[in-house]
Amino acid sequence: MGAASIAEAWEACDKTDTVFVLACSVFCWSIIPAVGLAYSGYSTRKSGLASFMPAIFAVGVCSVQWWMIGYSLAYGEGSGVIGGLKNAFHIGVLAEPVGTIPAILFSEFQLIFCATVCAIAIGGACERGRLLPLIPFIFLWSTFIYCPLAHMVWSDDGFLGELGALDFAGGTPVHICSGATASALSLYLSYPLCRSRRSEKRTPSHLALHRPHNTLCQLIAMVTIWGAWLAFDAGTTLSLNFKSVMALCVTNLCASAGAIMWALITYFESGKWSLDSTFMGAIAGLVLITPSAGFIDMTTSFFFGVFGAVICRQALRIKFTDAARRFRWVDNGDTFATHCVGGFVGTIATGLFARKEVAAYDGATVIDGGVFFDGNIRQLWIQIVEALIGFFWSLVGSYVLIALVDCIPGLEVLAEDEGVVSGMDASQMDESLWEAQWEWVNEGDYHPFAKSSVMLE
């Protein structure tokens, strides 16, 4: 495409919509490191930085994969399950409009979805999984798990989209996928099949439960994720219209209702307020609203937040049971309880409460609506099918992919026992958020003009 044709395509784009989606993309990007910060706060003090690093890997590896083949596989022309490679290496993805915005901006906005899902998903390996194997796993996961799901649900020829699935911003490709993937990683680390299983230095076991070690990390993560999620759902319209405004408003109300509901339950049980409970309630609300933000009204979103907090809080209790300990079930960051269970509930609830009137707020979207407001019972079954396909595709596929990575010498996914005990910061990194950076340096004896010096690489 020559400069003249690029300029012509650029002129065909709507500048207001382009600036709007560009701004949403910038705000949304902060979700990815914020997810890492949340996992860092949930982990022990000795694994805080190693629990943050996977989110950075998600940004880097997903960006490269998306440029190479990811965008083409997710949104290129192909079958009902996966796209082709016509746009590999972003060939032809420049200024031509996708809707009213440039294709390259549409690609970048969708990349942030991919990297965010990945950052949430690989939290299932925190405190037990080595960092190096995550790099090839992320590339494989993006290619074989996320891209097909995104294509099936959101592309023009995806079979779930053609079936009529309603998924505004990712109940299945984002939340069910991330929750199921995190569960697959956690299960594999408890029951490895390949090299990790044969290692004499690795004994798969259940991690002792502990409270989040750093509330400040959770506080910053909550503020960042909550604010960026508003841009996520508003920007999903890909244009500035009343539906964008409505999506932002219902998202905020649902998160607020979830945060207050979870916090109140904790208060009435313990007599104390909890930032962790408030954070989890907000996340539950954000998860519930994701698939339905473009299809429900304000009142419905309030009840989504309330019941989402109650349901996800009950699901969270699973990891505290004796059965979970016996079966070595570890739900790092409570990903299964909030994202997987919440994603299921939100996706199915969309089929119950979606309204054709709300969907048409952008002046273009036409749906048949859901069960209660528009009498469309078929929509409920479509949503259940979508949720089940997304869950099993992500759970089984991710388990197979992490097992394949574990087959490669040097890429054993389970950390050695000594490393888990000492903390993943010490075993996986040469840095730490809270421990002394170098064991042989006594910070109390440090002097800036000492004769010996440390060479930083």
C-alpha positions as CSV (number, residue, x, y, z in Angstrom):
1,M,0.0,0.0,0.0
2,G,1.5,3.3,-1.1
3,A,1.6,6.6,0.8
4,A,-1.2,8.0,-1.3
5,S,-3.5,5.0,-0.7
6,I,-2.7,5.1,3.0
7,A,-3.6,8.8,3.2
8,E,-6.8,8.1,1.3
9,A,-7.7,5.3,3.7
10,W,-6.9,7.5,6.7
11,E,-9.2,10.2,5.4
12,A,-12.0,7.6,5.3
13,C,-11.6,7.0,9.1
14,D,-13.6,9.0,11.6
15,K,-11.2,11.1,13.6
16,T,-13.4,11.4,16.6
17,D,-13.9,7.6,16.9
18,T,-10.1,7.1,16.3
19,V,-9.1,9.5,19.1
20,F,-11.7,7.8,21.4
21,V,-10.4,4.3,20.8
22,L,-6.8,5.5,20.9
23,A,-7.5,7.0,24.4
24,C,-9.3,3.9,25.5
25,S,-6.3,1.7,24.4
26,V,-3.9,3.8,26.4
27,F,-6.0,3.5,29.5
28,C,-6.7,-0.2,29.0
29,W,-3.0,-1.1,28.7
30,S,-2.5,-0.4,32.4
31,I,-4.7,-3.4,33.3
32,I,-1.9,-5.8,32.3
33,P,0.7,-4.7,34.8
34,A,-2.0,-4.0,37.4
35,V,-2.9,-7.7,37.2
36,G,0.7,-8.5,37.9
37,L,0.7,-6.1,40.8
38,A,-2.4,-7.8,42.2
39,Y,-0.8,-11.2,42.0
40,S,2.3,-9.7,43.6
41,G,0.2,-8.6,46.6
42,Y,-1.5,-11.9,46.9
43,S,1.7,-13.8,47.0
44,T,4.1,-14.2,49.9
45,R,6.7,-11.5,50.6
46,K,9.4,-13.8,49.2
47,S,7.6,-14.3,45.9
48,G,6.2,-10.9,45.2
49,L,8.4,-9.8,42.3
50,A,8.4,-13.3,40.6
51,S,4.6,-13.1,40.7
52,F,4.6,-9.7,39.0
53,M,7.0,-10.7,36.1
54,P,4.5,-13.0,34.2
55,A,2.4,-9.9,33.4
56,I,5.4,-8.3,31.8
57,F,6.0,-11.5,29.8
58,A,2.4,-11.4,28.7
59,V,2.8,-7.9,27.3
60,G,6.0,-8.7,25.5
61,V,5.3,-12.2,24.1
62,C,1.7,-11.5,23.2
63,S,2.7,-8.3,21.4
64,V,5.2,-10.2,19.2
65,Q,2.8,-13.1,18.7
66,W,0.0,-10.8,17.8
67,W,2.2,-9.0,15.2
68,M,3.4,-12.2,13.7
69,I,0.3,-14.4,13.5
70,G,-2.1,-13.6,16.3
71,Y,-4.2,-10.8,14.7
72,S,-4.5,-12.7,11.5
73,L,-5.6,-15.9,13.2
74,A,-8.1,-14.1,15.4
75,Y,-9.6,-11.6,13.0
76,G,-8.5,-12.7,9.5
77,E,-10.7,-14.5,7.0
78,G,-10.7,-18.2,7.6
79,S,-12.9,-21.0,8.9
80,G,-15.5,-20.8,11.6
81,V,-12.9,-21.7,14.2
82,I,-9.7,-20.0,13.2
83,G,-8.6,-17.3,10.8
84,G,-6.0,-17.6,8.0
85,L,-2.5,-16.1,7.6
86,K,-3.3,-13.5,5.0
87,N,-2.4,-10.7,7.5
88,A,0.6,-12.4,9.1
89,F,3.2,-9.9,10.2
90,H,0.5,-7.3,9.8
91,I,0.8,-7.3,6.1
92,G,-2.0,-4.9,4.8
93,V,-3.0,-3.9,8.3
94,L,-2.5,-0.1,8.2
95,A,-5.0,2.7,7.8
96,E,-7.9,1.0,6.0
97,P,-11.0,1.4,8.2
98,V,-12.3,-1.4,10.4
99,G,-15.7,0.2,11.1
100,T,-14.6,3.8,11.4
101,I,-11.1,3.4,12.9
102,P,-7.8,2.4,11.3
103,A,-7.1,-1.4,11.1
104,I,-3.8,-1.0,13.0
105,L,-5.6,0.7,15.9
106,F,-8.3,-2.0,15.9
107,S,-5.5,-4.5,16.1
108,E,-3.7,-2.8,18.9
109,F,-6.9,-2.5,21.0
110,Q,-7.6,-6.2,20.5
111,L,-4.0,-7.0,21.4
112,I,-4.6,-5.5,24.8
113,F,-7.5,-8.0,25.3
114,C,-5.2,-10.9,24.5
115,A,-2.4,-9.7,26.8
116,T,-4.8,-9.0,29.6
117,V,-6.4,-12.4,29.4
118,C,-2.9,-14.0,29.3
119,A,-1.7,-12.0,32.4
120,I,-4.8,-13.2,34.4
121,A,-4.4,-16.8,33.2
122,I,-0.7,-17.4,33.9
123,G,-1.3,-16.3,37.5
124,G,-2.2,-19.9,38.0
125,A,1.6,-20.7,38.1
126,C,2.5,-18.1,40.8
127,E,4.5,-19.3,43.8
128,R,5.2,-22.8,42.3
129,G,5.9,-22.4,38.5
130,R,9.2,-21.4,37.0
131,L,9.3,-18.3,34.9
132,L,11.3,-19.4,31.8
133,P,8.7,-22.0,30.6
134,L,6.0,-19.3,30.6
135,I,7.6,-17.6,27.6
136,P,7.0,-20.5,25.1
137,F,3.7,-21.3,26.9
138,I,2.4,-17.8,26.3
139,F,3.2,-17.9,22.6
140,L,1.5,-21.3,22.2
141,W,-1.4,-20.3,24.4
142,S,-2.0,-17.2,22.4
143,T,-1.9,-19.1,19.1
144,F,-4.0,-22.2,20.0
145,I,-6.2,-21.1,22.8
146,Y,-7.0,-17.4,22.7
147,C,-6.9,-16.7,19.0
148,P,-9.4,-19.4,18.1
149,L,-11.8,-18.4,20.9
150,A,-11.6,-14.7,19.8
151,H,-12.2,-15.8,16.2
152,M,-15.2,-18.0,17.1
153,V,-16.9,-15.3,19.1
154,W,-16.0,-12.0,17.5
155,S,-14.8,-12.4,14.0
156,D,-17.2,-11.9,11.0
157,D,-17.1,-15.7,10.2
158,G,-16.7,-17.2,13.7
159,F,-19.2,-20.0,14.2
160,L,-20.3,-18.9,17.8
161,G,-20.9,-15.4,16.5
162,E,-22.9,-16.7,13.6
163,L,-24.8,-18.9,16.0
164,G,-25.9,-15.7,17.8
165,A,-23.7,-15.7,20.9
166,L,-23.9,-12.4,22.8
167,D,-20.5,-11.5,24.3
168,F,-19.9,-7.8,24.4
169,A,-16.3,-7.6,25.8
170,G,-15.3,-11.1,26.6
171,G,-17.3,-13.3,29.1
172,T,-15.9,-16.4,27.3
173,P,-12.7,-15.3,25.5
174,V,-11.6,-13.2,28.5
175,H,-12.9,-14.5,31.8
176,I,-13.9,-18.2,31.2
177,C,-10.7,-18.6,29.2
178,S,-8.4,-17.0,31.8
179,G,-10.0,-18.8,34.7
180,A,-9.9,-22.2,33.0
181,T,-6.3,-21.7,31.9
182,A,-5.2,-20.7,35.4
183,S,-7.0,-23.8,36.7
184,A,-5.2,-26.0,34.1
185,L,-1.8,-24.5,35.1
186,S,-2.6,-25.0,38.8
187,L,-3.7,-28.6,38.2
188,Y,-0.7,-29.4,36.2
189,L,1.7,-28.1,38.8
190,S,-0.1,-30.4,41.3
191,Y,-0.1,-33.4,38.9
192,P,2.7,-33.0,36.3
193,L,3.0,-35.6,33.6
194,C,6.4,-35.1,32.1
195,R,9.9,-33.9,33.2
196,S,8.6,-32.2,36.4
197,R,7.1,-35.4,37.5
198,R,10.4,-37.4,37.0
199,S,12.5,-34.8,38.8
200,E,13.9,-35.9,42.2
201,K,14.1,-32.2,43.2
202,R,10.4,-31.5,42.6
203,T,7.6,-32.8,44.8
204,P,4.1,-31.5,43.7
205,S,2.1,-30.5,46.7
206,H,-0.6,-28.2,48.0
207,L,0.6,-24.7,49.0
208,A,-0.3,-23.7,52.5
209,L,-2.9,-21.0,52.4
210,H,-1.9,-17.5,53.4
211,R,-3.3,-14.0,53.4
212,P,-2.2,-11.4,50.8
213,H,1.2,-10.0,52.0
214,N,0.8,-6.5,50.7
215,T,-2.4,-4.5,50.8
216,L,-0.8,-1.5,49.0
217,C,-0.3,-3.6,45.9
218,Q,-4.0,-4.6,46.0
219,L,-5.1,-1.0,46.5
220,I,-3.1,0.3,43.5
221,A,-4.2,-2.7,41.4
222,M,-7.9,-2.2,42.3
223,V,-7.9,1.5,41.4
224,T,-6.0,0.9,38.2
225,I,-8.1,-2.1,37.0
226,W,-11.4,-0.6,37.9
227,G,-10.7,2.6,36.0
228,A,-9.1,0.9,33.0
229,W,-12.1,-1.5,32.8
230,L,-14.4,1.4,32.2
231,A,-12.3,2.2,29.1
232,F,-12.3,-1.4,28.1
233,D,-16.0,-1.7,27.9
234,A,-16.6,1.8,26.6
235,G,-14.0,1.3,23.9
236,T,-15.4,-2.1,22.8
237,T,-18.1,-0.1,20.8
238,L,-15.1,1.0,18.6
239,S,-16.8,4.4,18.1
240,L,-18.0,7.2,20.3
241,N,-21.8,7.0,20.7
242,F,-24.4,6.7,23.4
243,K,-23.8,3.0,23.7
244,S,-20.1,3.8,24.7
245,V,-21.4,6.0,27.5
246,M,-24.0,3.4,28.6
247,A,-21.4,0.6,28.7
248,L,-19.1,2.7,30.9
249,C,-22.0,3.5,33.3
250,V,-23.3,0.0,33.7
251,T,-19.7,-1.3,34.2
252,N,-19.1,1.2,37.0
253,L,-22.4,0.5,38.7
254,C,-21.9,-3.3,38.6
255,A,-18.4,-3.1,40.0
256,S,-19.6,-0.7,42.7
257,A,-22.5,-3.0,43.7
258,G,-20.1,-6.0,43.8
259,A,-17.5,-4.2,45.9
260,I,-20.0,-3.0,48.5
261,M,-21.8,-6.3,48.7
262,W,-18.7,-8.4,49.2
263,A,-17.3,-5.9,51.7
264,L,-20.6,-5.9,53.7
265,I,-20.8,-9.6,53.9
266,T,-17.2,-9.7,55.3
267,Y,-18.0,-7.0,57.8
268,F,-21.1,-8.7,59.1
269,E,-19.2,-11.9,59.5
270,S,-16.0,-10.5,61.1
271,G,-17.0,-7.0,62.4
272,K,-14.1,-5.6,60.3
273,W,-13.8,-4.0,56.9
274,S,-11.5,-5.5,54.4
275,L,-9.8,-4.0,51.3
276,D,-9.2,-7.5,50.0
277,S,-12.9,-8.2,50.1
278,T,-13.8,-4.9,48.5
279,F,-11.2,-5.6,45.7
280,M,-12.6,-9.1,45.1
281,G,-16.2,-7.8,45.0
282,A,-15.2,-5.1,42.4
283,I,-13.5,-7.8,40.3
284,A,-16.6,-10.0,40.5
285,G,-18.7,-7.1,39.3
286,L,-16.4,-6.3,36.5
287,V,-16.3,-9.9,35.4
288,L,-20.1,-10.2,35.5
289,I,-20.6,-7.1,33.4
290,T,-18.0,-7.8,30.7
291,P,-20.2,-10.0,28.4
292,S,-23.3,-7.9,28.9
293,A,-22.2,-4.3,29.1
294,G,-23.6,-3.4,25.7
295,F,-26.9,-5.3,26.3
296,I,-28.3,-4.4,29.8
297,D,-29.7,-1.4,31.6
298,M,-28.5,0.3,34.8
299,T,-30.9,-1.5,37.1
300,T,-30.0,-4.9,35.8
301,S,-26.3,-4.1,36.1
302,F,-26.8,-3.3,39.8
303,F,-28.3,-6.7,40.5
304,F,-25.6,-8.4,38.4
305,G,-23.0,-6.9,40.8
306,V,-24.9,-7.9,43.9
307,F,-25.5,-11.5,42.9
308,G,-22.1,-11.8,41.2
309,A,-20.4,-11.0,44.5
310,V,-22.5,-13.5,46.4
311,I,-21.9,-16.3,43.9
312,C,-18.2,-15.7,43.5
313,R,-17.7,-15.4,47.2
314,Q,-19.2,-18.8,47.7
315,A,-17.0,-20.2,44.9
316,L,-14.0,-18.8,46.7
317,R,-14.8,-21.0,49.7
318,I,-13.8,-24.1,47.7
319,K,-10.1,-23.6,48.2
320,F,-10.5,-23.6,52.0
321,T,-12.0,-27.0,52.1
322,D,-10.3,-30.2,53.2
323,A,-11.1,-31.7,49.8
324,A,-9.2,-28.9,48.1
325,R,-6.1,-29.6,50.3
326,R,-6.3,-33.4,49.7
327,F,-6.6,-32.9,45.9
328,R,-3.8,-30.1,45.9
329,W,-6.2,-27.5,44.5
330,V,-4.5,-24.1,44.5
331,D,-6.5,-21.1,43.2
332,N,-3.8,-18.5,43.0
333,G,-5.3,-15.0,43.0
334,D,-8.8,-16.6,43.3
335,T,-8.9,-16.7,39.5
336,F,-11.2,-19.7,39.3
337,A,-13.7,-18.3,41.8
338,T,-13.9,-14.8,40.2
339,H,-13.0,-15.1,36.5
340,C,-14.1,-18.6,35.6
341,V,-17.2,-18.9,37.8
342,G,-18.0,-15.2,37.3
343,G,-17.5,-15.6,33.6
344,F,-20.0,-18.5,33.4
345,V,-22.6,-16.6,35.4
346,G,-22.2,-13.4,33.4
347,T,-22.3,-15.2,30.1
348,I,-25.4,-17.1,31.0
349,A,-27.1,-14.1,32.6
350,T,-26.6,-12.2,29.4
351,G,-28.8,-14.7,27.7
352,L,-31.4,-14.1,30.4
353,F,-31.4,-10.3,30.6
354,A,-30.1,-8.9,27.3
355,R,-32.4,-6.3,25.8
356,K,-32.7,-5.5,22.1
357,E,-33.5,-1.9,23.0
358,V,-30.2,-1.4,24.8
359,A,-28.2,-3.1,22.1
360,A,-29.5,-0.7,19.6
361,Y,-28.2,2.4,21.5
362,D,-25.4,2.6,18.9
363,G,-27.9,2.9,16.1
364,A,-26.7,-0.2,14.4
365,T,-26.7,-3.4,16.5
366,V,-29.7,-5.6,16.1
367,I,-30.2,-8.6,18.4
368,D,-33.1,-10.8,19.4
369,G,-32.7,-10.1,23.1
370,G,-32.8,-12.5,26.0
371,V,-35.3,-14.5,27.9
372,F,-36.9,-12.1,30.4
373,F,-37.3,-8.8,28.4
374,D,-37.7,-10.1,24.9
375,G,-38.9,-13.7,25.3
376,N,-36.0,-15.2,23.4
377,I,-35.5,-18.5,25.2
378,R,-33.1,-19.7,22.4
379,Q,-30.5,-17.2,23.5
380,L,-30.0,-18.9,26.9
381,W,-29.0,-22.2,25.2
382,I,-26.7,-20.4,22.8
383,Q,-25.0,-18.7,25.8
384,I,-24.6,-22.0,27.6
385,V,-23.0,-23.6,24.5
386,E,-20.6,-20.7,24.2
387,A,-19.6,-20.9,27.9
388,L,-19.0,-24.7,27.8
389,I,-17.0,-24.6,24.6
390,G,-14.8,-21.8,26.0
391,F,-14.3,-23.6,29.3
392,F,-13.3,-27.0,27.9
393,W,-11.3,-25.5,25.0
394,S,-9.2,-23.5,27.5
395,L,-8.9,-26.0,30.3
396,V,-8.0,-29.1,28.2
397,G,-6.0,-27.1,25.6
398,S,-3.9,-25.3,28.2
399,Y,-3.2,-28.5,30.1
400,V,-1.9,-30.1,27.0
401,L,0.2,-27.1,26.1
402,I,1.9,-26.8,29.5
403,A,2.6,-30.5,29.4
404,L,4.3,-30.1,26.0
405,V,6.5,-27.3,27.3
406,D,7.3,-29.5,30.3
407,C,8.6,-32.2,28.0
408,I,11.5,-30.0,26.8
409,P,14.8,-30.3,28.8
410,G,15.5,-27.2,30.8
411,L,11.9,-26.0,30.6
412,E,10.5,-28.0,33.6
413,V,7.5,-26.0,34.7
414,L,7.5,-26.9,38.4
415,A,10.0,-25.2,40.6
416,E,12.4,-27.2,42.7
417,D,11.2,-27.7,46.3
418,E,14.1,-25.6,47.7
419,G,13.1,-22.7,45.4
420,V,9.5,-22.9,46.6
421,V,10.5,-22.9,50.2
422,S,13.1,-20.1,49.9
423,G,10.7,-18.0,47.7
424,M,10.4,-17.6,44.0
425,D,12.2,-14.2,44.1
426,A,15.4,-15.9,45.3
427,S,15.1,-19.0,43.1
428,Q,13.9,-17.3,39.9
429,M,15.3,-13.7,40.1
430,D,18.2,-11.7,41.2
431,E,15.9,-9.0,42.6
432,S,13.2,-8.7,45.2
433,L,10.6,-6.2,46.2
434,W,11.0,-6.7,49.9
435,E,14.1,-8.8,50.6
436,A,17.7,-7.6,50.6
437,Q,18.9,-7.6,46.9
438,W,22.2,-9.2,47.5
439,E,22.7,-11.6,50.4
440,W,26.3,-10.8,51.0
441,V,25.6,-7.1,51.5
442,N,24.5,-6.1,55.0
443,E,22.4,-3.0,54.5
444,G,23.2,-1.8,58.0
445,D,26.9,-1.8,57.2
446,Y,26.6,-0.3,53.7
447,H,28.7,2.8,53.1
448,P,28.6,4.8,49.8
449,F,32.4,5.2,49.8
450,A,33.4,1.6,50.7
451,K,36.4,0.3,48.8
452,S,34.5,-2.6,47.4
453,S,31.8,-2.0,44.8
454,V,29.0,-3.9,43.2
455,M,29.0,-4.1,39.4
456,L,25.4,-4.0,38.2
457,E,24.7,-5.8,34.9
